[in-house]
Amino acid sequence: MAKFSPLHDRLLVRRVEEASTTRGGIIIPDSAKDKPQEGEVISTGKGRTNDEGKTFPLAVKEGDRVLFGKYSGTEIKIDGEDFIIMKEEEVLGILTGAATPAKKELAGSRK
């Protein structure tokens, strides 16, 4: 398995898949779904460096769930799995207390 370490202020993010059914039980086909704009930070660079060589640490860390813009980052494949490399400035915010997609799906099926 390959290991990837982002440089400087870049992040390696794995998209978080959303549930494929709506609350009413309608199944959404893959072709009709937008790519999720939410992901999990897999690894981070050391931080941004200024002209004097001082490094400023990143606000996000490995394991954070983040929101990002629709066209953010560069999509890559590592060992057959899709990831996005993006700069920290492309992250819109960090999600805290967000349920995982599996829990969302289970919550919707208990009705």
MIMARGU-92028 format. One record per atom (N, C-alpha, C): y, z negated, x; atom name. Coordinates in nm, 4 decimals, always signed. Example, Ala and Ser with C-alpha at 12.3 -4.5 7.8 and 13.67 -1.06 7.14 Angstrom:
+----------+----------+----------+-------+
|       yy |       zz |       xx | atome |
+----------+----------+----------+-------+
|  -0.5690 |  -0.7800 |  +1.3190 |     N |
|  -0.4500 |  -0.7800 |  +1.2300 |    CA |
|  -0.3300 |  -0.7800 |  +1.3200 |     C |
|  -0.2250 |  -0.7080 |  +1.2850 |     N |
|  -0.1060 |  -0.7140 |  +1.3670 |    CA |
|  +0.0030 |  -0.7870 |  +1.2900 |     C |
+----------+----------+----------+-------+
This chain:
+----------+----------+----------+-------+
|       yy |       zz |       xx | atome |
+----------+----------+----------+-------+
|  -0.1182 |  +0.0000 |  +0.0848 |     N |
|  +0.0000 |  +0.0000 |  +0.0000 |    CA |
|  +0.1242 |  +0.0000 |  +0.0891 |     C |
|  +0.2187 |  +0.0863 |  +0.0576 |     N |
|  +0.3429 |  +0.0975 |  +0.1340 |    CA |
|  +0.4379 |  -0.0162 |  +0.0982 |     C |
|  +0.5156 |  -0.0602 |  +0.1961 |     N |
|  +0.6162 |  -0.1630 |  +0.1721 |    CA |
|  +0.7517 |  -0.1000 |  +0.1953 |     C |
|  +0.8443 |  -0.1226 |  +0.1026 |     N |
|  +0.9781 |  -0.0647 |  +0.1114 |    CA |
|  +1.0801 |  -0.1772 |  +0.1158 |     C |
|  +1.1695 |  -0.1717 |  +0.2129 |     N |
|  +1.2767 |  -0.2709 |  +0.2247 |    CA |
|  +1.4104 |  -0.1991 |  +0.2181 |     C |
|  +1.4895 |  -0.2228 |  +0.1110 |     N |
|  +1.6197 |  -0.1576 |  +0.1001 |    CA |
|  +1.7147 |  -0.2061 |  +0.2097 |     C |
|  +1.8087 |  -0.1220 |  +0.2461 |     N |
|  +1.9084 |  -0.1569 |  +0.3466 |    CA |
|  +2.0402 |  -0.1964 |  +0.2808 |     C |
|  +2.1170 |  -0.2768 |  +0.3501 |     N |
|  +2.2529 |  -0.3160 |  +0.3131 |    CA |
|  +2.2602 |  -0.3735 |  +0.1719 |     C |
|  +2.3388 |  -0.3099 |  +0.0830 |     N |
|  +2.3592 |  -0.3645 |  -0.0524 |    CA |
|  +2.2771 |  -0.2896 |  -0.1570 |     C |
|  +2.1631 |  -0.2380 |  -0.1163 |     N |
|  +2.0782 |  -0.1638 |  -0.2108 |    CA |
|  +1.9655 |  -0.2522 |  -0.2633 |     C |
|  +1.9159 |  -0.2130 |  -0.3818 |     N |
|  +1.8100 |  -0.2865 |  -0.4512 |    CA |
|  +1.6970 |  -0.1909 |  -0.4849 |     C |
|  +1.5754 |  -0.2415 |  -0.4877 |     N |
|  +1.4610 |  -0.1671 |  -0.5393 |    CA |
|  +1.4285 |  -0.2281 |  -0.6744 |     C |
|  +1.4340 |  -0.1458 |  -0.7800 |     N |
|  +1.4194 |  -0.1951 |  -0.9177 |    CA |
|  +1.3062 |  -0.1216 |  -0.9865 |     C |
|  +1.2239 |  -0.1961 |  -1.0608 |     N |
|  +1.1193 |  -0.1379 |  -1.1449 |    CA |
|  +1.1681 |  -0.1445 |  -1.2893 |     C |
|  +1.1677 |  -0.0308 |  -1.3563 |     N |
|  +1.2090 |  -0.0304 |  -1.4981 |    CA |
|  +1.1156 |  -0.1174 |  -1.5797 |     C |
|  +1.1718 |  -0.1865 |  -1.6790 |     N |
|  +1.0936 |  -0.2674 |  -1.7715 |    CA |
|  +1.0763 |  -0.1844 |  -1.8977 |     C |
|  +0.9522 |  -0.1582 |  -1.9325 |     N |
|  +0.9230 |  -0.0769 |  -2.0513 |    CA |
|  +0.9486 |  -0.1560 |  -2.1782 |     C |
|  +1.0072 |  -0.0891 |  -2.2759 |     N |
|  +1.0355 |  -0.1528 |  -2.4041 |    CA |
|  +0.9164 |  -0.1342 |  -2.4975 |     C |
|  +0.9127 |  -0.2117 |  -2.6022 |     N |
|  +0.8055 |  -0.2005 |  -2.7013 |    CA |
|  +0.8072 |  -0.0608 |  -2.7631 |     C |
|  +0.6885 |  -0.0076 |  -2.7946 |     N |
|  +0.6805 |  +0.1276 |  -2.8484 |    CA |
|  +0.6785 |  +0.1305 |  -3.0009 |     C |
|  +0.6971 |  +0.0149 |  -3.0649 |     N |
|  +0.7063 |  +0.0115 |  -3.2109 |    CA |
|  +0.8328 |  -0.0627 |  -3.2516 |     C |
|  +0.8854 |  -0.0277 |  -3.3678 |     N |
|  +1.0038 |  -0.0951 |  -3.4200 |    CA |
|  +0.9607 |  -0.2172 |  -3.4985 |     C |
|  +1.0569 |  -0.2961 |  -3.5454 |     N |
|  +1.0237 |  -0.4149 |  -3.6248 |    CA |
|  +0.9486 |  -0.3775 |  -3.7524 |     C |
|  +0.9767 |  -0.2610 |  -3.8069 |     N |
|  +0.9100 |  -0.2174 |  -3.9286 |    CA |
|  +0.7721 |  -0.1580 |  -3.9043 |     C |
|  +0.7301 |  -0.1522 |  -3.7770 |     N |
|  +0.5975 |  -0.1015 |  -3.7450 |    CA |
|  +0.5936 |  +0.0468 |  -3.7160 |     C |
|  +0.7102 |  +0.1131 |  -3.7093 |     N |
|  +0.7135 |  +0.2561 |  -3.6807 |    CA |
|  +0.6887 |  +0.2762 |  -3.5316 |     C |
|  +0.5942 |  +0.3636 |  -3.5002 |     N |
|  +0.5618 |  +0.3915 |  -3.3604 |    CA |
|  +0.6565 |  +0.4994 |  -3.3096 |     C |
|  +0.7211 |  +0.4711 |  -3.1963 |     N |
|  +0.8153 |  +0.5650 |  -3.1371 |    CA |
|  +0.7419 |  +0.6426 |  -3.0284 |     C |
|  +0.7330 |  +0.7765 |  -3.0396 |     N |
|  +0.6646 |  +0.8530 |  -2.9352 |    CA |
|  +0.7442 |  +0.8505 |  -2.8049 |     C |
|  +0.6728 |  +0.8642 |  -2.6911 |     N |
|  +0.7380 |  +0.8611 |  -2.5604 |    CA |
|  +0.8464 |  +0.9664 |  -2.5469 |     C |
|  +0.8269 |  +1.0828 |  -2.6080 |     N |
|  +0.9248 |  +1.1907 |  -2.5954 |    CA |
|  +1.0566 |  +1.1585 |  -2.6650 |     C |
|  +1.0581 |  +1.0653 |  -2.7597 |     N |
|  +1.1793 |  +1.0314 |  -2.8342 |    CA |
|  +1.2514 |  +0.9102 |  -2.7766 |     C |
|  +1.1870 |  +0.8404 |  -2.6821 |     N |
|  +1.2474 |  +0.7199 |  -2.6268 |    CA |
|  +1.3352 |  +0.7538 |  -2.5075 |     C |
|  +1.4472 |  +0.6828 |  -2.4948 |     N |
|  +1.5289 |  +0.6907 |  -2.3742 |    CA |
|  +1.4628 |  +0.6056 |  -2.2679 |     C |
|  +1.4925 |  +0.6363 |  -2.1428 |     N |
|  +1.4423 |  +0.5511 |  -2.0358 |    CA |
|  +1.5112 |  +0.4161 |  -2.0467 |     C |
|  +1.4387 |  +0.3089 |  -2.0265 |     N |
|  +1.5010 |  +0.1770 |  -2.0379 |    CA |
|  +1.6079 |  +0.1568 |  -1.9312 |     C |
|  +1.7116 |  +0.0832 |  -1.9678 |     N |
|  +1.8205 |  +0.0545 |  -1.8764 |    CA |
|  +1.8126 |  -0.0906 |  -1.8311 |     C |
|  +1.6915 |  -0.1401 |  -1.8302 |     N |
|  +1.6651 |  -0.2771 |  -1.7890 |    CA |
|  +1.5538 |  -0.2722 |  -1.6866 |     C |
|  +1.5631 |  -0.3578 |  -1.5852 |     N |
|  +1.4598 |  -0.3568 |  -1.4835 |    CA |
|  +1.4480 |  -0.4896 |  -1.4119 |     C |
|  +1.3447 |  -0.4985 |  -1.3297 |     N |
|  +1.3200 |  -0.6179 |  -1.2493 |    CA |
|  +1.3456 |  -0.5826 |  -1.1035 |     C |
|  +1.4222 |  -0.6665 |  -1.0356 |     N |
|  +1.4524 |  -0.6447 |  -0.8943 |    CA |
|  +1.3275 |  -0.6795 |  -0.8135 |     C |
|  +1.2760 |  -0.5826 |  -0.7395 |     N |
|  +1.1556 |  -0.5998 |  -0.6597 |    CA |
|  +1.1922 |  -0.6466 |  -0.5186 |     C |
|  +1.2930 |  -0.5854 |  -0.4582 |     N |
|  +1.3400 |  -0.6297 |  -0.3270 |    CA |
|  +1.4865 |  -0.5926 |  -0.3097 |     C |
|  +1.5524 |  -0.6620 |  -0.2169 |     N |
|  +1.6958 |  -0.6415 |  -0.1934 |    CA |
|  +1.7220 |  -0.6241 |  -0.0446 |     C |
|  +1.8360 |  -0.5627 |  -0.0150 |     N |
|  +1.8813 |  -0.5535 |  +0.1229 |    CA |
|  +1.9456 |  -0.6853 |  +0.1646 |     C |
|  +1.9964 |  -0.6894 |  +0.2860 |     N |
|  +2.0571 |  -0.8126 |  +0.3397 |    CA |
|  +2.1943 |  -0.8410 |  +0.2793 |     C |
|  +2.2669 |  -0.7387 |  +0.2355 |     N |
|  +2.3999 |  -0.7578 |  +0.1797 |    CA |
|  +2.4984 |  -0.6567 |  +0.2353 |     C |
|  +2.6195 |  -0.6610 |  +0.1835 |     N |
|  +2.7245 |  -0.5690 |  +0.2249 |    CA |
|  +2.7893 |  -0.6199 |  +0.3528 |     C |
|  +2.8180 |  -0.5289 |  +0.4458 |     N |
|  +2.8817 |  -0.5643 |  +0.5722 |    CA |
|  +3.0222 |  -0.5062 |  +0.5750 |     C |
|  +3.1202 |  -0.5882 |  +0.6149 |     N |
|  +3.2580 |  -0.5383 |  +0.6237 |    CA |
|  +3.2837 |  -0.4787 |  +0.7627 |     C |
|  +3.4076 |  -0.4355 |  +0.7876 |     N |
|  +3.4423 |  -0.3694 |  +0.9133 |    CA |
|  +3.4268 |  -0.4602 |  +1.0351 |     C |
|  +3.4410 |  -0.5905 |  +1.0161 |     N |
|  +3.4270 |  -0.6855 |  +1.1279 |    CA |
|  +3.2814 |  -0.7217 |  +1.1552 |     C |
|  +3.1888 |  -0.6718 |  +1.0747 |     N |
|  +3.0478 |  -0.6999 |  +1.0955 |    CA |
|  +2.9956 |  -0.8210 |  +1.0195 |     C |
|  +3.0808 |  -0.8832 |  +0.9357 |     N |
|  +3.0368 |  -0.9986 |  +0.8567 |    CA |
|  +2.9577 |  -0.9493 |  +0.7359 |     C |
|  +2.8422 |  -1.0115 |  +0.7105 |     N |
|  +2.7564 |  -0.9731 |  +0.5987 |    CA |
|  +2.7785 |  -1.0671 |  +0.4812 |     C |
|  +2.7981 |  -1.0090 |  +0.3636 |     N |
|  +2.8153 |  -1.0853 |  +0.2400 |    CA |
|  +2.6868 |  -1.0729 |  +0.1582 |     C |
|  +2.6226 |  -1.1854 |  +0.1243 |     N |
|  +2.4947 |  -1.1792 |  +0.0513 |    CA |
|  +2.5125 |  -1.1200 |  -0.0889 |     C |
|  +2.4034 |  -1.0665 |  -0.1423 |     N |
|  +2.4054 |  -1.0055 |  -0.2753 |    CA |
|  +2.4010 |  -1.1133 |  -0.3838 |     C |
|  +2.4554 |  -1.0800 |  -0.5006 |     N |
|  +2.4546 |  -1.1725 |  -0.6143 |    CA |
|  +2.3197 |  -1.1712 |  -0.6858 |     C |
|  +2.2447 |  -1.0621 |  -0.6726 |     N |
|  +2.1135 |  -1.0538 |  -0.7358 |    CA |
|  +2.0057 |  -1.0855 |  -0.6332 |     C |
|  +1.8906 |  -1.1306 |  -0.6818 |     N |
|  +1.7796 |  -1.1647 |  -0.5919 |    CA |
|  +1.6504 |  -1.1088 |  -0.6497 |     C |
|  +1.5465 |  -1.1118 |  -0.5696 |     N |
|  +1.4159 |  -1.0632 |  -0.6140 |    CA |
|  +1.3715 |  -1.1410 |  -0.7373 |     C |
|  +1.3180 |  -1.0695 |  -0.8360 |     N |
|  +1.2696 |  -1.1325 |  -0.9580 |    CA |
|  +1.3716 |  -1.1332 |  -1.0712 |     C |
|  +1.5004 |  -1.1065 |  -1.0417 |     N |
|  +1.6022 |  -1.1028 |  -1.1471 |    CA |
|  +1.5787 |  -0.9851 |  -1.2400 |     C |
|  +1.6079 |  -1.0049 |  -1.3689 |     N |
|  +1.6060 |  -0.8945 |  -1.4661 |    CA |
|  +1.7494 |  -0.8475 |  -1.4809 |     C |
|  +1.7725 |  -0.7197 |  -1.4606 |     N |
|  +1.9081 |  -0.6664 |  -1.4586 |    CA |
|  +1.9243 |  -0.5515 |  -1.5570 |     C |
|  +2.0474 |  -0.5316 |  -1.6006 |     N |
|  +2.0857 |  -0.4159 |  -1.6807 |    CA |
|  +2.1633 |  -0.3214 |  -1.5912 |     C |
|  +2.1424 |  -0.1912 |  -1.6099 |     N |
|  +2.2136 |  -0.0925 |  -1.5296 |    CA |
|  +2.2459 |  +0.0279 |  -1.6153 |     C |
|  +2.3357 |  +0.1114 |  -1.5667 |     N |
|  +2.3784 |  +0.2298 |  -1.6396 |    CA |
|  +2.2673 |  +0.3330 |  -1.6534 |     C |
|  +2.2823 |  +0.4188 |  -1.7528 |     N |
|  +2.1807 |  +0.5186 |  -1.7853 |    CA |
|  +2.1479 |  +0.6104 |  -1.6678 |     C |
|  +2.2484 |  +0.6467 |  -1.5896 |     N |
|  +2.2274 |  +0.7418 |  -1.4799 |    CA |
|  +2.2411 |  +0.6753 |  -1.3434 |     C |
|  +2.2167 |  +0.5462 |  -1.3360 |     N |
|  +2.2306 |  +0.4722 |  -1.2107 |    CA |
|  +2.1139 |  +0.4975 |  -1.1169 |     C |
|  +2.1433 |  +0.4916 |  -0.9889 |     N |
|  +2.0399 |  +0.4918 |  -0.8864 |    CA |
|  +1.9696 |  +0.6241 |  -0.8647 |     C |
|  +1.8717 |  +0.6183 |  -0.7764 |     N |
|  +1.7890 |  +0.7329 |  -0.7405 |    CA |
|  +1.6443 |  +0.6971 |  -0.7687 |     C |
|  +1.5770 |  +0.7800 |  -0.8476 |     N |
|  +1.4376 |  +0.7527 |  -0.8830 |    CA |
|  +1.3464 |  +0.7968 |  -0.7697 |     C |
|  +1.2496 |  +0.7086 |  -0.7355 |     N |
|  +1.1522 |  +0.7395 |  -0.6315 |    CA |
|  +1.0138 |  +0.6960 |  -0.6781 |     C |
|  +0.9111 |  +0.7438 |  -0.6088 |     N |
|  +0.7726 |  +0.7012 |  -0.6339 |    CA |
|  +0.7190 |  +0.6400 |  -0.5056 |     C |
|  +0.6605 |  +0.5206 |  -0.5185 |     N |
|  +0.5940 |  +0.4561 |  -0.4060 |    CA |
|  +0.4530 |  +0.4232 |  -0.4528 |     C |
|  +0.3536 |  +0.4764 |  -0.3850 |     N |
|  +0.2127 |  +0.4563 |  -0.4221 |    CA |
|  +0.1868 |  +0.4898 |  -0.5687 |     C |
|  +0.2508 |  +0.5963 |  -0.6188 |     N |
|  +0.2290 |  +0.6414 |  -0.7550 |    CA |
|  +0.3052 |  +0.5646 |  -0.8618 |     C |
|  +0.3837 |  +0.4657 |  -0.8233 |     N |
|  +0.4607 |  +0.3865 |  -0.9205 |    CA |
|  +0.6087 |  +0.4233 |  -0.9108 |     C |
|  +0.6749 |  +0.4341 |  -1.0267 |     N |
|  +0.8156 |  +0.4732 |  -1.0312 |    CA |
|  +0.9076 |  +0.3539 |  -1.0077 |     C |
|  +1.0085 |  +0.3749 |  -0.9236 |     N |
|  +1.1102 |  +0.2749 |  -0.8943 |    CA |
|  +1.2467 |  +0.3418 |  -0.8922 |     C |
|  +1.3501 |  +0.2603 |  -0.8868 |     N |
|  +1.4869 |  +0.3092 |  -0.8725 |    CA |
|  +1.5496 |  +0.2357 |  -0.7551 |     C |
|  +1.6169 |  +0.3103 |  -0.6681 |     N |
|  +1.6965 |  +0.2495 |  -0.5619 |    CA |
|  +1.8413 |  +0.2613 |  -0.6069 |     C |
|  +1.9126 |  +0.1483 |  -0.6100 |     N |
|  +2.0529 |  +0.1517 |  -0.6517 |    CA |
|  +2.1334 |  +0.0529 |  -0.5703 |     C |
|  +2.2638 |  +0.0762 |  -0.5684 |     N |
|  +2.3537 |  -0.0183 |  -0.5033 |    CA |
|  +2.3789 |  -0.1340 |  -0.5986 |     C |
|  +2.4114 |  -0.2493 |  -0.5430 |     N |
|  +2.4363 |  -0.3662 |  -0.6263 |    CA |
|  +2.5510 |  -0.3415 |  -0.7249 |     C |
|  +2.6490 |  -0.2623 |  -0.6858 |     N |
|  +2.7634 |  -0.2366 |  -0.7744 |    CA |
|  +2.7262 |  -0.1586 |  -0.8999 |     C |
|  +2.6080 |  -0.0948 |  -0.9016 |     N |
|  +2.5616 |  -0.0228 |  -1.0195 |    CA |
|  +2.4982 |  -0.1155 |  -1.1232 |     C |
|  +2.4691 |  -0.2387 |  -1.0856 |     N |
|  +2.4118 |  -0.3362 |  -1.1780 |    CA |
|  +2.5232 |  -0.3876 |  -1.2687 |     C |
|  +2.4985 |  -0.3821 |  -1.3996 |     N |
|  +2.5980 |  -0.4269 |  -1.4968 |    CA |
|  +2.5930 |  -0.5772 |  -1.5187 |     C |
|  +2.4745 |  -0.6367 |  -1.5063 |     N |
|  +2.4611 |  -0.7799 |  -1.5265 |    CA |
|  +2.3171 |  -0.8253 |  -1.5091 |     C |
|  +2.3012 |  -0.9575 |  -1.5014 |     N |
|  +2.1698 |  -1.0196 |  -1.4864 |    CA |
|  +2.1317 |  -1.0836 |  -1.6191 |     C |
|  +2.0101 |  -1.0555 |  -1.6674 |     N |
|  +1.9603 |  -1.1148 |  -1.7913 |    CA |
|  +1.8909 |  -1.2464 |  -1.7602 |     C |
|  +1.9257 |  -1.3502 |  -1.8337 |     N |
|  +1.8557 |  -1.4776 |  -1.8195 |    CA |
|  +1.7964 |  -1.5140 |  -1.9544 |     C |
|  +1.6778 |  -1.5677 |  -1.9537 |     N |
|  +1.6121 |  -1.6080 |  -2.0782 |    CA |
|  +1.5624 |  -1.4918 |  -2.1609 |     C |
|  +1.5492 |  -1.3736 |  -2.1017 |     N |
|  +1.5013 |  -1.2563 |  -2.1754 |    CA |
|  +1.3504 |  -1.2633 |  -2.1897 |     C |
|  +1.3022 |  -1.2322 |  -2.3087 |     N |
|  +1.1577 |  -1.2292 |  -2.3327 |    CA |
|  +1.0998 |  -1.1064 |  -2.2661 |     C |
|  +0.9776 |  -1.1164 |  -2.2187 |     N |
|  +0.9123 |  -1.0009 |  -2.1598 |    CA |
|  +0.8726 |  -0.9055 |  -2.2726 |     C |
|  +0.8602 |  -0.7752 |  -2.2446 |     N |
|  +0.8242 |  -0.6792 |  -2.3492 |    CA |
|  +0.6960 |  -0.7157 |  -2.4222 |     C |
|  +0.5969 |  -0.7704 |  -2.3523 |     N |
|  +0.4714 |  -0.8073 |  -2.4183 |    CA |
|  +0.4940 |  -0.9147 |  -2.5223 |     C |
|  +0.5803 |  -1.0117 |  -2.4915 |     N |
|  +0.6095 |  -1.1192 |  -2.5868 |    CA |
|  +0.6844 |  -1.0649 |  -2.7070 |     C |
|  +0.7752 |  -0.9679 |  -2.6853 |     N |
|  +0.8485 |  -0.9061 |  -2.7959 |    CA |
|  +0.7507 |  -0.8382 |  -2.8908 |     C |
|  +0.6570 |  -0.7642 |  -2.8311 |     N |
|  +0.5588 |  -0.6916 |  -2.9121 |    CA |
|  +0.4724 |  -0.7884 |  -2.9923 |     C |
|  +0.4289 |  -0.8961 |  -2.9304 |     N |
|  +0.3483 |  -0.9940 |  -3.0003 |    CA |
|  +0.4262 |  -1.0608 |  -3.1137 |     C |
|  +0.5524 |  -1.0904 |  -3.0876 |     N |
|  +0.6354 |  -1.1547 |  -3.1897 |    CA |
|  +0.6510 |  -1.0629 |  -3.3117 |     C |
|  +0.6637 |  -0.9331 |  -3.2864 |     N |
|  +0.6792 |  -0.8389 |  -3.3969 |    CA |
|  +0.5505 |  -0.8186 |  -3.4744 |     C |
|  +0.4344 |  -0.8381 |  -3.4121 |     N |
|  +0.3071 |  -0.8125 |  -3.4805 |    CA |
|  +0.2579 |  -0.9332 |  -3.5605 |     C |
|  +0.3233 |  -1.0471 |  -3.5468 |     N |
|  +0.2796 |  -1.1670 |  -3.6203 |    CA |
|  +0.3312 |  -1.1714 |  -3.7624 |     C |
|  +0.4138 |  -1.0779 |  -3.8024 |     N |
|  +0.4721 |  -1.0774 |  -3.9363 |    CA |
|  +0.3711 |  -1.0708 |  -4.0443 |     C |
+----------+----------+----------+-------+
